[in-house]
Structure formats: C-alpha cells, structure tokens
Amino acid sequence: MSAAQRFLSGRYLYEQPSFAKGQGHKGAVKNSRRLSLRRLSLYVGASLGAGVLVVAVFLLVFGGAILNGYGKGKVERAFAKAHPGSMLRIGQLDYSVGANRLVAQSVTLSATNTTLKTGRITLTGVRWARLLRGTGALADVLAHASLEATNLDVAFPRRTTRSAARGCGGRCRVRN
C-alpha cells in the first residue's frame, strides 16, 4: 500500500513508522495528531466558554419570553396549588440583569371574598441563583430584597342591608 493510500484510508495513524536500515528511532517524527495536555485543556476551556456565552446570549435575547411564558405560568400554578380557592394573575414581567430588578406590571389576587389589585410591583436585591438552585432558605434569599408596589386596590364584596343589620344585633342602620 502506498503512502497516499494509507493517508486516505486513515491507517497511517495506527501504523508504526518504518525506519531506514540503521536509522533506528532517532529520525522518527512524533505523531502530530496527539494533543498536548495544555492544548487539550485550551480547547476544552474555549468550548465551555463558548457554550456559556451562547447560553447567556440566548437568555438575554429570549429571557422575556421565557419569563412571561414558563416562569409566570409556573408561579401562578404553584400559588393555585398552595392556596386552593384563590387565584393569582400576574401581568407582563420584565427583568433587568444589571439592576437585579424584577418588575411585574400588574398583579391580581382573588379569593372567595376579597380581590387585591396592584399596579406596578418592583422586586430588587433577590439572590436569584440561590433561589433557583434551591440551596438557600427563603429568608436568606430575600434578606436584602426590597419590594415596591403602586396603586393598591382592595375590593370587598358589598354586604346586603339584612346581613349588616344582623352583625350589630339589629340596632344599627346601614346606608348603601
């Protein structure tokens, strides 16, 4: 088999080099296909860095869609499961990475006898990595957090005159 045929078939990688008579291994050239440990670690590190960069760009580009689709739905379902008979509706969510700020444009909490509506709610200072990994207690995660809410509106159902009069033993007057 000629050298070109061995090259094309890939067999040259696995064969021992043949030396001219009397030359021994002194004139042998190292197989250049083997990577040194330094070069291999460089390739692995560059690949991992590129992977992290791709994930970061993906989250920055599609983070709002993921947050409003998956994240918001998961929070609303978890609340419904934890508090049967109550309903939580969260409006548009926005997250600012640099400011570590999560903003909900509106939140509505409905129970059987009360409804709480808010305007914009801003949550800052949360340690999101600990919260998402589940490694810290909720008190530790929210230790330096702050919450700002605007336009709080609480609605209670209207009482009828009869039920209000019963509450005071029939001695009081109720005006609608």
N, C-alpha and C positions, 0 to 999 in steps of 0.2 A: 504494500500500500504506500503510495507516495505521500509526501508531507502535506500536499494540498488536500488530498482525500482525507487524511487524518484530521486536518484542521476543520474541514467542512463537516465531518461526522462528529466532531467534538471529542474524539478518542484521545487527542493529544493531551488532554487534561489528566487522564488517568494512566497514561503510559510512562514508564521510566525512561529518561533520556538515554539514548545510546551514545557512547563516547568513542572517539577515535582510539585506536590501539595505543596504549601507553600514556594517554592523557589523563585517565582516571576521572575523579570528580572535581578537580581543580578548575577546569574550564567550564564547568556547568553553570548555567544561568538559573537563578531562582525562578520558580513559577510565579509570574506576576499576577496571577488570578487570586492568590491568597491575600486577604486584607490584614493589615496590622491591627492590633488592638486599638490603637489611637484612631486610626481611620474608621474602623467599625463603630467605635463609640461616637465619633463625629457624625457619621451617617445616621445612627440611631437618634442622637440628640437633635439633629436637624429635622428628622422626620417627626419626632414628638413635638418639637417647636412649631413646625408647620401645621400639625394636627390641632394643636391648641389655638393657633392663630385662625384656622378655618372655623373652629367651633365658636371662637369669640366673635368673628365677623358675622357668622350665621345668627348668633344670639342678638347682636346689635341690629342686624337688618330685620330679622323676623321676631324679635323679642316681644314687641307689642302684640302681634297676632297670637303668639304662644300664651302670653299672659292673659289676654282677653278671651281666648278660646278655652284652653286647657285649665289654666290657673284659676280663673274666675269661676268656671263651672265646678271645679273640684272643691273650692271653698264653699260655694252655695250648697252643694250636695252634702258636704260634711256637716254644715250647720243644720240642714234639714234632718239629717240622721241623728245628731246630738240633741236637737230640740224639736221633737215631733209637735206638729200643730203650729209651728212658727215658720215664717218664710223670709229669707234674706235675698234681696236683689241688689246687685252691685252694678253700677253704671260703668262707663268707659274707664279703664285702668291705664295709667302711664307710669313708667319707671325711669328715673334719671340715675344713671350709674355714678356719675361724678359726685352728685349731691347725696347719694344714698337715700333717695326720696321716692316713695310710692304714693301716687295720687289717684283717688277714686273720685270721679266727677259727681257721683250721687250714690247714696245708699238708702235703701228702704227696708225696714224691718217690720214685718207684720205678724202679730199674734192674734189670738182669738178675740181679744177685747181692746187692743191698742195698736196703733201704727206710728212708727217713728220714721220720719223722712229727714234726710240731711242733704245739704248741698255738697260742696267740695270737702273731701277729707284728705288730709296730708299726713303721712306717717314717715318720720325720718329717724335715723340713728339705729335702725334694727340691724342686728348681726345676722344677715341672711344666710351666710354659709353654715353657721351653727344650726339655724332653724331648718334648713333644707336637709342637712345631714342627720338631724335629729340627735345631735350629741349634747346639746345644752338644754338645761331646764328653761321653761318659758320665761321665768323671772330673770334669768341671766341674759337671755336673748333680748329681752325688752328693757334691760337695766338703764340704758342711756337713750332710749327712744322717746320721741315726743309726738303727740297727736294733736292736730288742729282740725276743727270741724266748723263749718259755716252753715247758716240757715237751718238750725234745728227746728223741726216742726213735729209736735206730738199731738196725735188726734185720738181722743177717747170717744167711744160711742155715746150718743145722746141718750140720756135717761128719759123715760116717759114720766109724766106727772104722777102716775099711780105709784111707780116704783120709788120715786124720790120721796113721795109723801110717806111711804112705809118706812123709809130709812130714819125719819125723825119722829116716828110714833104718831103721825097724822096731825101734829100740832104746827107744822111749818108750811109755809107757802112756797111753791115752786113757780118761777117765772121762766117762760121759754123765750 
